[in-house]
Amino acid sequence: MAAVRVAWAPALVLATVGVVVTAGAVAAFLIAVFDVEWRRAMLAGSVVAATDAAAVFSLLGQHGIGLADRLKGTLEVESGANDPMGIFLTIVFVEMLRLDNAVLGWPVVGHFMEQMGLGFGIGIGGGFLMVWLANRLELTGGLYPILAFAMALLIFAGTQTIGGSGFLAVYLAGIVFGNRRVRAQQLTGRFFDGLTWLGQIGLFLMLGLLVTPSQLAAEAPRAIAGAVVLIVLARPLAVLISLSPFGFNLREQLFVAWVGLRGAVPIILALLPFMAGLDPDRQLFKTAFVVVLISLLVQ
């Protein structure tokens, strides 16, 4: 919560405006160099625009890395909060391509406000409800983590069902729940830590089953070029536009730009066009996979 308090404003701008700018810059490169149709270019840009919370938290949590609170908080909050924006943009351009004649307009803005508004409201309210239930119900100690997990699933699914962003809702609920005194707090924390690792192991196992390394070579030139543009142009431009109003100096902005690590999120988002029938050869999926590998290895 201390990180949220000190860095919520720059992190929020970076997680929204920054994602749009990053996607737009990558799309502009694809249009100019590879002559990609603009909606497909924006879809590709949207897929790789969000940073990965697990990668960023892992890096910043290493021993010996000391950063100013606002700088570290900005990176941590942004990486956790920018997934909903990346997901929203990806779905918008998937639908535009699927419907063919759809155009950007005020309905998209309205849908965005609905997604984020419901996600914010239900997430904060759901987090306090989790705290209230955990402190009011008399349960066996081992059941409190199960209660918290069930509530997290309910908040995510319920928000998604009524048209909100379940990802934003469950993220905010976790922040509220994790910063309040509740019964079996340490036990619940250890349970979720283990569950997080299990989730990541299962996720990367499933993603790995979808990848044939020998097929990545065909997409390597475009993917490498896209990764270079993403790292040295798109991300720094997004950071410059997003953080300049908040008084970050040049060294801080360069650091934030370089720690824009990509991870599992772009690979997962690249599956959405495939499931919608827009990427039958999984070309975008393979490209996103190579971009993530380059980001993690180089950055």
Helices and strands as residue ranges (DSSP letters): H 2-34, H 38-47, H 53-60, H 69-81, H 83-99, H 106-136, H 143-161, H 166-178, H 185-209, H 213-216, G 217-219, H 220-229, I 230-234, H 235-243, G 244-246, H 250-258, H 264-269, H 271-275, H 283-298
